């Protein structure tokens, strides 16, 4: 998204659909909302380690939820550009 501040749940659902996610589960939202919160507080996406520790969602599960991975998939659904490094 060119303007991450304009992100909302409807946009997240549309992006998720483009990513091949049929339904956004509570676990999807937990990851996406944490990424958004972290980004708002730190102006950068969380590292994979922080994402997994803070959400309690393991890396393998994140890849099941977002097949494009935490950087491309989860951050995209969260309305953020792919981070320069890993998420």
C-alpha positions in Angstrom: 0.0 0.0 0.0 1.2 3.4 -0.9 -0.5 4.9 2.2 -0.4 2.4 5.1 -2.4 4.8 7.3 -5.5 4.3 5.1 -5.5 0.5 5.8 -8.6 -1.0 7.3 -10.2 -4.5 7.7 -11.9 -4.4 4.3 -8.6 -3.7 2.6 -6.9 -6.5 4.5 -9.6 -8.9 3.4 -9.1 -7.8 -0.3 -5.4 -8.2 0.0 -5.7 -11.6 1.7 -7.9 -12.8 -1.1 -5.2 -11.7 -3.6 -2.7 -13.7 -1.5 -4.9 -16.8 -1.8 -6.2 -16.7 1.8 -9.8 -17.9 1.7 -10.8 -16.8 5.1 -9.0 -14.7 7.7 -9.1 -16.6 10.9 -8.5 -15.2 14.4 -4.9 -16.4 14.1 -4.5 -14.4 10.9 -5.9 -11.3 12.5 -3.7 -11.8 15.6 -0.5 -11.7 13.4 -1.8 -8.8 11.2 -2.9 -6.7 14.1 0.4 -7.2 15.9 2.4 -6.2 12.8 0.2 -3.1 12.5 0.6 -2.2 16.2 4.3 -2.7 16.1 4.7 -0.7 12.9 2.7 2.2 14.4 4.8 2.2 17.5 8.2 1.7 15.9 7.8 2.8 12.2 9.2 -0.6 11.1 7.8 -4.1 10.9 8.7 -6.5 13.7 11.4 -9.1 13.2 10.3 -12.7 12.8 11.6 -13.5 16.2 9.6 -10.7 17.8 6.5 -11.6 15.8 6.6 -15.2 16.9 7.4 -14.4 20.6 4.7 -11.7 21.0 1.9 -13.5 19.1 2.7 -17.0 20.3 2.4 -18.1 16.6 5.3 -20.3 15.5 7.2 -19.6 12.3 5.9 -22.8 10.6 2.3 -21.8 11.5 2.9 -18.3 10.1 4.0 -19.9 6.8 0.8 -22.0 6.8 -1.3 -18.8 7.4 0.6 -16.7 4.9 2.2 -18.9 2.3 4.2 -16.0 0.9 5.8 -15.7 4.4 5.8 -13.1 7.1 7.6 -10.4 5.0 5.7 -10.6 1.8 2.4 -12.2 2.9 1.7 -11.0 6.4 3.1 -7.5 5.9 1.2 -7.1 2.7 -2.1 -8.1 4.3 -1.3 -5.7 7.1 -1.0 -2.9 4.5 2.7 -2.5 4.8 5.5 -2.7 2.2 7.8 -5.7 2.3 10.5 -4.8 4.9 14.1 -4.2 3.7 15.3 -7.2 5.8 13.3 -10.1 7.2 10.2 -9.3 9.2 
